[in-house]
Amino acid sequence: MSGEDDGLDAGREAFKEEAAELLTELETSLLELEEHPTDEDLIGRVFRAMHTVKGSGAMFGFDDIAEFTHEVETAFDMVRMGKLAVTKELTNLTLRARDQIRTMIEASEGKATVDHSVSKSIIGSLQLLTKGGSAKAAVQEVEEVSAKKPSKTASADGSHSITYRIRFKPASDLFITGTNPILLLNELRQMGSCMVIAQTDAITRLEEFNPETCATYWDIILTTTHSANAIKDVFIFVDDMCELHVEVVDEEGEYDEDEGYMKLGEILAARGDVKVDELKKLLGKQKKVGEILVDAGIVDSGHIESALAEQQHIKEVREQRQKTADGAASIRVPSERLDKLVDLVGELVTVQARLSQTAAINGEVLLTSIAEEVERLTWELRDGTMSIRMLPIGTTFSKFKRLVRDLSNDLGKEIQMTTDGAETELDKTVIEKLNDPLVHIIRNSIDHGVERPDVREAAGKPRMGTVHLSAGHSGANVLIKIEDDGAGLDKERILKKAIDNGLVAPDAELSEKEIFGMIFAPGFSTAAKVTNVSGRGVGMDVVKKNIDALRGIVEVKSKKGAGTTITLRLPLTLAIIDGLLVKIADEVFVIPLAVVEECVELSKKDIERTHGRHVSNVRGVLIPYIRLREHFLIDAEEPEMEQIVITEVEDKKVGFVVDYVIGEHQTVIKTLGRVFKDIEGVSGATILGDGTVALIMDIPSLVRSVARHEPTVADTVGV
């Protein structure tokens, strides 16, 4: 019994993971459907998500979820059948139902409690919305279908594929009813891998042709997980105006994969396009069967094309099925195992560095060759492992459409959210930690940025405001932009509030960038009153803190009356980076290579020419620099020739003076202990090939630290 229990527990966990994905898909589809209420594809996506949650829930003992979901599925079955329109009320109820299902799943893990009165309220409202003679019939039909045991050919989870041969031959007067057969064929294409061949042998000569009649019919080869009944449902509204034949020709697990599929003549005979005795009579000739049949006038060339297409389709489906059987296309792996793998790869990178250094010291040819091969394999393993952790940021974007919709409704505003670059990939750890900052920024854009519809109209803007979320790669970083077309930031108001709060001196002269940066100060808020959305000064400081923790940068640009753009510059990954090793006396440091522009020499004469000021003339451009020896209080003799590592920080070039530049280094980031975690200018540490520890410098934080604690240097650096 314990084995059965383990299997059931594993199934329940798999259901929870699948349900989480389906609920995300459901929310995204519903929000899109609200904008395009007649889109049949979106309606189908919503229905299928509900149906799968219901079926899988019942299978693994989540009966309450299955029963509750059935009521929502019933409503969308009516929508699918054209008996109920998609309205805002229906969308609201379905979104509430989606949230209730999520709560039920969390309750099964002890993370929440279910308010059954909410479930009853949702079901009652849905029933009220769908009541009526035809609606009752639809509900009864869905209940009857749901009560039946699922057939072998009706797999909801996509694990069982069937190939159907379909002939759709509409009546000649089909067009008169206003039916477009192409829409029906497109719906079949959405159900799986599909080939459509038009048969034109019934089309008359041009002088006899009537454009109001349908003289074309279609042969379709469809590989899908849906049942034959589901296919027939596509043609339910033209059932009495067509001849429809649906036949299974290949089914996973039913036919020998090693055996070849039917020959051309056998396919034509099975379809009824040619009689068996006529086929046998002509097989003795040397030509190909297709050519013989066409020459003899027994079948049209279109039928031959259709039969050949079926042969090829079945061959491709079986080849793909065999590949999938040999190795699953994808598997679910707990994130803890993936994190452990990344940690081990990090340790391997460190050991590889030690091996390479040992080989270089010994000078043995064989050992050097082995070290180079290990280095190559380690790099490939590192890149492969890191790519596994990369996820499209669109998984996060989709969550915010619901936030914008609900919050704009609460505030009486009309706001749409648009996205771009959802396919941009980012480390899963970064994505997880990015959720809270984005929530705060978007809430502020909706509450403080985008105006009410009447205010926008008075300003000559469209009533509907826009919040645009975009992502894209920029070197070793990802840029995420949150743009709104609202009122923009008021520099004077922000500065006045900052002075009132004692954040800046009354006579301080600040740049626009510095003024906008004030919105990230703890406790800072320009809201006139405290609401449940904002006004307490908690939010944007959290954004700054979280982005700093990700070794990222926040930039704000705004134009009064035109809108605000907040840009987050984030590293692709938090585990392994390419770094530049530098040395000061006996201490080694790592500067992230992503921010390094170039390295130049600094001689004693160069220092004399600038009269001791911390600037260097690089090809006619004065670049300020920070002497790390002085900043880290390293007391040792300076070399005659030092090096300046020039970096770019927030659109400004800043140099860092070191004794030597050693070279590039794959840097495995190790977090510092509690005692050292709050040190400014240091983001972590790494272990070098000789076993020594090198600190990884946080360049933006280091520049800000210099600006606060070393005023004379800050004036030179210009921060």
Secondary structure, DSSP 8 states (H G I E B T S, - for coil): -HHHHHHHHHHHHHHHHHHHHHHHHHHHHHHHHHHSTT-HHHHHHHHHHHHHHHHHHHHTT-HHHHHHHHHHHHHHHHHHTTSS---HHHHHHHHHHHHHHHHHHHHHTTS----HHHHHHHHHHHHHHH-SHHHHHHHHHHHHHHHS---TT--TTS-S-EEEEEEEEE-TTGGGGT--HHHHHHHHHTTEEEEEEEE-TT---GGG--TTS---EEEEEEEESS-HHHHHHHTGGGGGGEEEEEEEEEETTTS-TTS----HHHHHHHHTSS-HHHHHHHTTSSS-HHHHHHHTTSS-HHHHHHHHHHHHHHHHHHHHHHHHHHS-S-----HHHHHHHHHHHHHHHHHHHHHHHHHHHH--HHHHHHHHHHHHHHHHHHHHHHHHHEEETHHHHHHHHHHHHHHHHHTT--EEEEEE-TT-EEEHHHHHHHHHHHHHHHHHIIIIIS--HHHHHHTT--SSEEEEEEEEEETTEEEEEEEE-SS---HHHHHHHHHHTTSS-TT----HHHHHHGGGSTT----SS--SSS-SS-SHHHHHHHHHHTT-EEEEEEETTTEEEEEEEEES-SSEEEEEEEEETTEEEEEEGGGEEEEEEEEHHHHHHTTT-SEEEETTEEEEEEEHHHHTT--S---SEEEEEEEEETTEEEEEEESEEEEEEEEE-B---TTTTT-TTEEEEEE-TTS-EEEEE-HHHHHHHHHHH-HHHHHHHT-
